[in-house]
Amino acid sequence: MYIIGLTGGIGSGKSTAANILKDMGFKIIDLDQITHKVLKSGESGHKKISENFGRKYFDNEGNILRDKLKEDIFSSNDLKKRIELILHPIIFDECESELNNLTEEKYVVIVIPLLFETKNYLKLISQSLLIDCDEKLQLKRVIERDDISEAFARRIVTNQMSRKDKIKLADKVILNNSNFDNLRDQLENYYKVLLKEKNSA
């Protein structure tokens, strides 16, 4: 199995890239979707947040107040680290479990927002693929998509590893400064090159 670690900063277009790769026939494991799953009522992440923070991040029905939690995480580095220590091992185990169900697949894409920050997933993947874009465009996309202020969007972006450092660490980089068709064309070309490299290896 050849595992591609798909990553990129918030608003870079990695989810769009993942959907394009899915349409091309790749099996996708998305860590954001796993996070969403483990934070549902009754799941391990939900229980751990409750054990560590009481009712602070829950509504009256026991659902996690995701927006409040997200805002606090990007306002406090200590809280961010605490949440990561709680959730990252749970998410990693779930990811490995999903991988174990895909052993017959030739190619699998894992969407890993913090691929280079957490480092845990580097031992799982065969190659890293970074979806990158200019910071101004990144901010614009995040503000429009999440309906948040520019100040909060900027706080999230500056909280992540810099573009420069990610580009240095990535095996392959796709610049997503244009439109959907351009991104799809680049990903199709990436796949052709990947097949060529694999066949000549």
N, C-alpha and C positions, 0 to 999 in steps of 0.2 A: 504493500500500500504506500502510495506517495502522498504525503500530507503537506498541504500548502497552508501556511499561517498568514491569513489575510488581516492586515492591520491598517491603521490610519487614525489621525486625530479626529475629534468630533467635527462633523460637518464636511469631512473630506469626501464622502461618498462611498464609504466601504460597504454600507448596507445595500446600496444600489448595485455596487460591483458584485456583491454576494448573490443578489437576485439574478443578475445577468449570467453569472457562472452556474447558477442552479438551472436556468433555462438551457444552458449549454450541456447539461447532463451531469454536472458535478454534485456529489452529495455534500450538504452543508451542515456544519455544527456551528451554531451561533451562540457565543457566550452571553450576549445580551438577553437572548431568549431563555437561556439556562438560568440567568440571574432572575428574570421575571418569574420563572417557574418555582425556584427555590424560595422566593419571597411570598408565595401564595400561602394563604391560611392553612396550617397543618403541616407545611413543608419545613425542612430542617433550618433553612435560612430565616424564615419567619419566627421560628421558635427561639433561635439564637439572638435575634434582635430584641425579642421580648424579654429574654433572660437578662440581657445586658443593659437595656434602656427602659424597661418597664413599659408604661403606656405612652411615653413621649411621642413616638412616631406611629401611633395607631389611631384610626377613627373609632367611632362608637361601635361599629360592626366588627372591629378587629382587623381591618385591612390596613396595610402599611401606607402611610402618607408619603408616597414616593417623592413628590415635589419638595416637601419640607425636608425630607432626609437628604435629597440631592443638594438643596440650597445650603444646608448646614455642613455637608461634606466639603463643598467648595468654599466654605467660609472658615473652616478649621482644619488645619493639617493634622492635628492630633486625632480628631474624629475620623478623618479620612483613613488614617492608619489603623485605627481601631476597627472600623467597618471592614477594611481589607483583610485584617487578621481573622475576622469572623467568617467572612464570606468566601474568600479566595480558595481555601482548602475544599469547601463544599462544592464550589463551581468546578474546580479541577477534577474532583472525583466523579462528578456527573459527566464531565467532558470525556474522561477516560472510559466510563461506562458506555457512553454513546459510540465511542470509537470501537469498542469491543464488539458492538453489534454491526459494524461495517467492515469486518475483516475481508470480505469477498470483493470489496470495491478497489479499483485500481487507483483512483484519485479521490481524496477527500479534502475539502476546504474547511478550516476552522477559523471563524471570525473572532479575532482576539484583539480587542481595543488596546489593551495594555501589554502587548506581546513583549516589547523590549523593557518595559518597566518592571514587570513581575518576574521575568526570566524563566519561570517554571515551565512554560510551554515550549521553550526553545529545544528542549530535549525530545519533544514529541514530533516536531515538524521536520520535513525534508527541505523546505525552502520557505523563506519569508517573502511576502508580496505586500509592498506598501502602496496604498492609495493616498496621493499627496495633492494638495492644492494651495494656492496663495492664501496668506492669512486673512487679507481683506475679504476675499470670497468666502473663506471658512466662517468668519464672523457673520457675514450677511446671511449665509445659509442657516446657521444656528439660530440667529435672531428670528428669521422668518419661520423656520420649522417649529421651534419650541415656544415662540411668542414670549421671548424674554428680553430684558434690557440689554443694551450694548455693554454696559458695565459688567453685568453678570456673565454674559457670553465671553467677554474678554478674560474674566477671572477663571473661567473653565479652561479656556485655551492656554493661558499662561501657566495653569496648574499642571498641564501635561508636558511630556518631554518635547523639546523643541523639534521643529521640522528638520533642521540641520542635522541633529543627532540621529533622528530616525532614518534619514536618507543614508547616513554613513553606515548604519547597522543593517539596513535592508539588503536582501539578495537581489530583488527586483523592485523597480519603482515605476508606477504609472501616474502621470500628472493629469489630474482631473480638473482642469480649469475651463473646460468647454462644456458641451452638452452631452446628453445621454448617448446619442449615436456615436459620438467620438469616443466615449468611454467603452462602449460595447466593441467598437472596432479595435481599440487597443487591447482589450481582454481577449478577443478572438486571435489577434496576432500573438499575444503572450502564450496562448494555448498551443498555437502552431509551433512556436519556437521551443516550448517545453517538450512537445512530442519529438521534435527533431533532436533536441539535446538527449532525451531519454533513449531514443533509438540508436544514437551514435555512441552512447556510453558503453 
